[in-house]
Structure formats: structure tokens, C-alpha cells
Amino acid sequence: MLMKERVPHDKSHTLALSQEGYLFIKNRIDQYQSNLFEAHLLGEKVICMGGEEASKVFYDPERFQRNGAAPKRIQKTLFGMNAIQTMDGDAHIHRKLLFMSLMTPTHQKRLAELTMEKWQASIDKWKSSEKIILFDEAKNILCWAACHWAGVPLSESEVKDRAEDFSAMVDAFGAVGPRHWKGRRARSRAEEWISGVIEDVRVGKLKSEEGSALYAIAFHRELHGGELDTQMAAVELINILRPIVAISTFITFTALALHKHSEYKDKLLTGHSNDLEMFVQEVRRYYPFTPFLGARVRKDFIWNQCEFKQGMLVLLDIYGTNHDSRVWENPYEFRPERFKNRKDNLFDFIPQGGGDPAKGHRCPGEGITVEIMKTSLDFLVNKIEFEVPHQDLSYDMARIPTLPKSGFVMNNIRRKF
């Protein structure tokens, strides 16, 4: 390190990370009054940093690369081996354009429509149920909508198991032990299933509509001119389906926010798009989803009097950056109006990563996330009435990923007329 006295060196180890979860980096940035510090985590020396300026540095492709950053245990559960999240340079941009072509406003609108269609179709079933758990219902609905939109055949009898597998991959992100192994088994099942679908499309056994996600990935050609091998095609199609199912977490936090901050309900009763958007954007900022992201230093450089050595692992604090008081006034207050007339910034509001989604590693599906969340919020406010019984709605900030412990139980559900 350069000028060691100016770069805090934290003596915590991986155990502290597992005990503090989402707050690990933020706690130390606040403690040291520095936007970066050095620590020994995950068996190596790591630089942890947060804030808008750190985000700009982290998403500079001249300084950082993703290859080698994601541990194998995360690739074997969440991402898939050697997937787009591990790529750099022209190969990454070319693959990213495939994803971006499937995330256009037209696709966003279609997915939102399918989601609302399925929400509406669920009401009669819920009316006769003693209670429902919103998180579980959202997983199933989004799995059905994602597969229907993508062109992936899925029978009603399969929906629950497939949704559970997609969710288990996400839940394995910060897990060790049983949750990790559950995620690995889920990925193996999903890759086997989707590989079979890809093969059926390629040999003509299954017809796929041109323009669908299934068709686009099955027949995508890499820079060298060849198609993705079946395994990689399956991995990347899962990387489109799985994140859509993961929006169930955001929907559950949306319901929690609506319950805790009922003063916003009157505004939302109009179903006005701007009010819905401000509310869901504040949900994405305020509630924990992605804790941090990693990258490897591409070449030696110095920033903020800290020496970044080639190959070093660097973690960017996603949760902390979205709660940075230098950017967000009263960051621990839930205030959707903060998004009124707010100008877009690629580096200070980063719930699903930062930078340019077309060229960098920001999630290309943010638009889909926002539209599905808006549709789901509109449904909860304007299409149904329900009660929220006594339950444990707390969420554990040490658990990655986290969720209200009850999954948000609802009862006495009825259709609004």
C-alpha cells in the first residue's frame, strides 16, 4: 500500500463479514471516515470501498475486470460457470448486446402484462385460502411469466418446482452449508432442463418464435461466428429467467413498505405511473438486495492514496452506496418523493450495479425489474383488498440475501370492484 497511514487497515476477517452481512463495509467506511479500507477476507487481501466516486472507479473497464472475481461457489449456484458476469472486453459487449436486445421497453411491457394477468387470475384461488405467503406466490407467478414470455415450455404442474429452483440459486449467493448445496442441486436440475429445451429448438423438435429469448439464445452467434455450446446457452437463458424470478424479493419488500408506510397509499390509489415509479425506486434503494459486488484489478493504479495492485480483489458496497448521506438526505428514512425530478445517475443509485448497462456490468434487466414492481404495486393497491395478520416482518441484515422472515402473509383477500 502507498502511504499506509492514510489507508485504514481493518483487522476483521470473513467471520465478521458473515456476522454483519449487508452492513459490513458501510460500518467500517463510517468508522474510518474513509470511502475505502483494506481487509483480509475470503482468504486474500481485499480492498472494500463505497460511494459514488468509488463506483465510478469500480466500473472503469480500464482499471477493473470481472474475470476471476466471482468465486467458483457463486458460479456453481447463482451465475453458472463462465457466464456473462465473468466476461470482459469485446466478448462481453457482444454477449451483453444479446441480453440488451431482450430487455427493450416492448419486452418490459409484455412481461408486466403477463405478470398482471397472472396476479389477477390468482385472486379467486386466494379468496378461498385461509392465507397466502406473498413471496411464494410471487416466485410462482414470475416463473410462469418469465417462461411464457421467453418461449420456454412450462406446464402448470411444473411451475412451483422450477420457481423454487430459480429461487434456491439466488438464496445460495451468501450461503454455506445446506443452502449452498441446495442452490447447486437446483442449478444442475435447471441446466439439464434448459439444455434439453435448447437442443429441441436447434434440431427443430420444438418450434420457437423468432424474437423470443429462447430463439435469440439458441441461435446467438459469438464473435468467432459459432453458436454457444448447449451448456453455455442454457446458462445464459437461466441468467435471463432467474433474475426475473428474483424480483419476488423486491415485490415482498414493496408490500412491506406499503404496510409500514400506509400514508403513501392514497397517492398510489390513482395508479399514476410516476407515483408508482417513485415508490418502487425507493424500495430498490432502501431495502437490502445486492450487498456488494467484486472485481479484479486489471492493472496497477493509485486512487485516493491507495495502491491497487493487478489481480487484487475489490468489493464495491452496493447497499452502503444506496445509503450514502453525501448523496441521499436522511438515507435511512423511506421517502419515495426523493425520486421526484431526480436526474439519472449511473453511479450513485446502484441497487443492481452501476455504469452503462449496454457496455458494462450493470444489470440489463433493471427496466424489467421496475416495470414488474410497478405492476405488482398497482395490483396490491388498486386490484385487491387484504389484511396483514400479526407476523414476524423483520429481516436479518446479516443474512445474504435477506427477506422478511414471514415472507409477508396476507389473508381475507378479495377483489376490488
ZAMARGU-4260 file (C-alpha; in steps of 0.2 Angstrom, whole numbers, plus 5000, padded with zeros to 4 digits):
<rodrens>
0) 5000/5000/5000 | 5005/5018/4997 | 5005/5030/5012 | 4999/5016/5023 | 4994/5028/5037
5) 4981/5036/5026 | 4973/5019/5021 | 4963/5011/5035 | 4968/4993/5038 | 4954/4983/5046
10) 4958/4968/5056 | 4942/4959/5054 | 4941/4943/5044 | 4927/4933/5035 | 4918/4929/5051
15) 4914/4947/5053 | 4908/4948/5036 | 4896/4934/5039 | 4890/4941/5055 | 4887/4959/5049
20) 4882/4955/5031 | 4875/4970/5022 | 4882/4982/5034 | 4900/4975/5035 | 4908/4988/5023
25) 4896/5003/5027 | 4900/5001/5046 | 4919/5002/5043 | 4918/5016/5030 | 4908/5026/5043
30) 4920/5021/5057 | 4936/5026/5047 | 4928/5041/5039 | 4935/5034/5023 | 4927/5028/5007
35) 4939/5013/5006 | 4949/5002/5018 | 4959/4986/5017 | 4955/4969/5025 | 4959/4951/5024
40) 4943/4942/5018 | 4939/4926/5009 | 4957/4920/5011 | 4965/4935/5002 | 4969/4954/5004
45) 4954/4964/4998 | 4950/4982/4996 | 4932/4987/5001 | 4925/5004/4995 | 4909/5013/4993
50) 4901/5029/4987 | 4898/5037/4971 | 4916/5041/4967 | 4922/5023/4971 | 4908/5017/4960
55) 4914/5027/4945 | 4932/5019/4948 | 4925/5002/4950 | 4915/5002/4934 | 4930/5009/4924
60) 4935/4994/4912 | 4952/5001/4910 | 4955/4998/4929 | 4945/4983/4933 | 4940/4966/4925
65) 4927/4953/4931 | 4936/4938/4925 | 4942/4929/4941 | 4932/4939/4953 | 4917/4928/4956
70) 4921/4913/4967 | 4918/4896/4959 | 4905/4893/4973 | 4895/4908/4967 | 4897/4902/4948
75) 4891/4885/4953 | 4875/4892/4961 | 4870/4910/4956 | 4878/4914/4939 | 4883/4897/4931
80) 4901/4893/4926 | 4910/4906/4914 | 4894/4916/4911 | 4892/4934/4905 | 4895/4941/4923
85) 4913/4934/4922 | 4917/4941/4904 | 4927/4957/4899 | 4931/4967/4883 | 4923/4965/4866
90) 4917/4947/4870 | 4907/4954/4885 | 4900/4968/4875 | 4895/4957/4861 | 4886/4945/4873
95) 4878/4960/4883 | 4870/4966/4867 | 4861/4949/4866 | 4854/4952/4883 | 4850/4971/4880
100) 4840/4966/4864 | 4828/4956/4876 | 4826/4970/4888 | 4818/4983/4877 | 4803/4993/4883
105) 4792/4982/4872 | 4799/4967/4881 | 4797/4976/4898 | 4779/4980/4894 | 4775/4962/4889
110) 4782/4955/4905 | 4772/4967/4915 | 4756/4962/4906 | 4759/4944/4909 | 4763/4947/4927
115) 4747/4957/4930 | 4737/4944/4920 | 4743/4930/4932 | 4741/4941/4948 | 4723/4944/4943
120) 4720/4926/4939 | 4726/4921/4957 | 4713/4931/4966 | 4699/4918/4966 | 4710/4905/4972
125) 4716/4916/4986 | 4699/4921/4991 | 4696/4903/4997 | 4713/4901/5006 | 4715/4904/5024
130) 4731/4914/5020 | 4744/4916/5007 | 4763/4920/5008 | 4766/4934/4995 | 4784/4929/4992
135) 4780/4911/4987 | 4765/4917/4976 | 4777/4930/4968 | 4790/4917/4964 | 4777/4906/4955
140) 4769/4920/4946 | 4786/4927/4940 | 4792/4910/4935 | 4777/4907/4924 | 4778/4924/4917
145) 4796/4923/4913 | 4795/4906/4904 | 4779/4911/4895 | 4787/4927/4889 | 4804/4918/4884
150) 4795/4904/4875 | 4801/4891/4887 | 4788/4877/4888 | 4782/4875/4906 | 4766/4866/4912
155) 4756/4872/4927 | 4762/4857/4937 | 4780/4861/4935 | 4779/4880/4940 | 4781/4878/4958
160) 4797/4866/4957 | 4805/4877/4944 | 4802/4893/4953 | 4809/4885/4969 | 4825/4880/4959
165) 4827/4898/4952 | 4825/4905/4970 | 4837/4892/4978 | 4851/4898/4966 | 4848/4916/4972
170) 4847/4911/4990 | 4864/4902/4989 | 4873/4918/4985 | 4879/4922/5003 | 4877/4904/5009
175) 4887/4890/5016 | 4882/4873/5020 | 4864/4867/5016 | 4858/4882/5007 | 4874/4882/4996
180) 4871/4864/4992 | 4853/4866/4989 | 4857/4880/4976 | 4870/4869/4967 | 4857/4855/4965
185) 4844/4867/4959 | 4857/4874/4946 | 4860/4856/4940 | 4842/4852/4938 | 4839/4869/4929
190) 4853/4867/4917 | 4849/4850/4912 | 4831/4855/4909 | 4835/4871/4899 | 4849/4862/4889
195) 4836/4849/4883 | 4825/4864/4878 | 4839/4872/4868 | 4843/4856/4859 | 4825/4853/4855
200) 4824/4870/4847 | 4840/4868/4837 | 4835/4851/4830 | 4818/4858/4826 | 4808/4846/4838
205) 4802/4862/4847 | 4796/4877/4837 | 4802/4894/4845 | 4796/4911/4840 | 4809/4922/4832
210) 4812/4937/4843 | 4809/4927/4859 | 4823/4924/4872 | 4823/4906/4869 | 4826/4908/4850
215) 4838/4923/4852 | 4850/4912/4864 | 4848/4896/4855 | 4854/4904/4838 | 4865/4918/4845
220) 4882/4918/4837 | 4898/4923/4846 | 4912/4935/4839 | 4920/4920/4831 | 4904/4915/4822
225) 4900/4900/4831 | 4884/4896/4842 | 4885/4895/4860 | 4888/4877/4866 | 4872/4869/4873
230) 4878/4871/4891 | 4883/4889/4889 | 4866/4893/4880 | 4857/4885/4895 | 4867/4895/4907
235) 4863/4912/4899 | 4845/4908/4896 | 4844/4904/4915 | 4853/4921/4918 | 4838/4929/4910
240) 4824/4918/4919 | 4832/4918/4936 | 4833/4937/4939 | 4815/4939/4934 | 4810/4926/4947
245) 4821/4935/4960 | 4810/4951/4958 | 4799/4941/4970 | 4811/4948/4984 | 4808/4966/4978
250) 4789/4963/4977 | 4789/4956/4995 | 4799/4972/5001 | 4786/4983/4991 | 4772/4975/5001
255) 4781/4978/5017 | 4785/4996/5013 | 4766/4998/5009 | 4761/4991/5025 | 4774/5001/5035
260) 4771/5017/5026 | 4752/5017/5023 | 4752/5036/5021 | 4758/5034/5003 | 4743/5023/4999
265) 4731/5037/4994 | 4743/5044/4981 | 4745/5026/4974 | 4726/5023/4973 | 4727/5034/4957
270) 4738/5021/4949 | 4748/5035/4941 | 4764/5029/4934 | 4775/5042/4942 | 4769/5039/4959
275) 4771/5020/4957 | 4789/5023/4950 | 4795/5034/4964 | 4788/5021/4977 | 4797/5006/4969
280) 4813/5015/4966 | 4813/5020/4984 | 4810/5001/4988 | 4825/4997/4977 | 4836/5010/4986
285) 4830/5007/5004 | 4828/4989/5006 | 4843/4976/5005 | 4845/4966/4989 | 4863/4965/4982
290) 4876/4968/4997 | 4892/4971/4987 | 4900/4966/4970 | 4918/4961/4966 | 4930/4964/4953
295) 4949/4961/4950 | 4961/4975/4947 | 4966/4974/4928 | 4982/4984/4930 | 4991/4994/4944
300) 4985/5011/4948 | 4983/5023/4963 | 4967/5031/4969 | 4963/5040/4985 | 4981/5037/4990
305) 4978/5019/4989 | 4988/5007/4978 | 4978/4995/4969 | 4989/4980/4963 | 4985/4970/4947
310) 4974/4954/4952 | 4968/4961/4969 | 4950/4958/4973 | 4940/4974/4976 | 4922/4974/4984
315) 4910/4989/4980 | 4897/4992/4993 | 4881/4992/4984 | 4869/4993/5000 | 4880/5007/5008
320) 4881/5017/4992 | 4862/5017/4991 | 4863/5024/5009 | 4877/5036/5007 | 4872/5053/5016
325) 4883/5063/5004 | 4871/5058/4991 | 4854/5054/5000 | 4847/5065/5013 | 4842/5055/5028
330) 4846/5039/5019 | 4838/5028/5032 | 4821/5036/5030 | 4809/5029/5017 | 4805/5044/5006
335) 4799/5040/4988 | 4797/5059/4984 | 4816/5060/4984 | 4815/5052/4966 | 4803/5066/4960
340) 4813/5075/4946 | 4829/5066/4951 | 4841/5066/4937 | 4848/5049/4932 | 4865/5045/4939
345) 4874/5029/4934 | 4885/5028/4949 | 4876/5034/4965 | 4859/5024/4963 | 4866/5006/4960
350) 4854/4993/4968 | 4858/4981/4953 | 4875/4988/4949 | 4882/5004/4941 | 4889/5011/4925
355) 4882/5009/4907 | 4871/4993/4906 | 4875/4992/4887 | 4894/4991/4889 | 4897/4987/4907
360) 4891/4976/4921 | 4876/4985/4927 | 4861/4973/4926 | 4852/4974/4909 | 4836/4969/4917
365) 4833/4985/4928 | 4819/4991/4917 | 4810/4974/4918 | 4813/4974/4937 | 4805/4992/4938
370) 4790/4988/4927 | 4786/4972/4936 | 4787/4980/4953 | 4776/4994/4947 | 4763/4982/4940
375) 4764/4972/4956 | 4762/4988/4967 | 4747/4993/4956 | 4739/4976/4959 | 4742/4977/4978
380) 4734/4994/4980 | 4721/4995/4966 | 4715/4977/4962 | 4713/4969/4978 | 4710/4972/4997
385) 4718/4961/5010 | 4723/4961/5028 | 4740/4958/5036 | 4739/4947/5051 | 4751/4948/5065
390) 4768/4940/5060 | 4787/4942/5060 | 4791/4955/5047 | 4808/4958/5052 | 4823/4954/5041
395) 4840/4949/5046 | 4854/4961/5039 | 4867/4948/5042 | 4858/4935/5031 | 4863/4937/5012
400) 4851/4938/5003 | 4838/4943/5016 | 4819/4944/5016 | 4805/4947/5029 | 4805/4932/5039
405) 4787/4928/5037 | 4788/4930/5018 | 4773/4943/5020 | 4757/4934/5025 | 4741/4940/5018
410) 4723/4935/5022 | 4705/4939/5019 | 4709/4943/5001 | 4696/4950/4990 | 4694/4958/4973
415) 4691/4977/4972 | 4676/4982/4962
</rodrens>
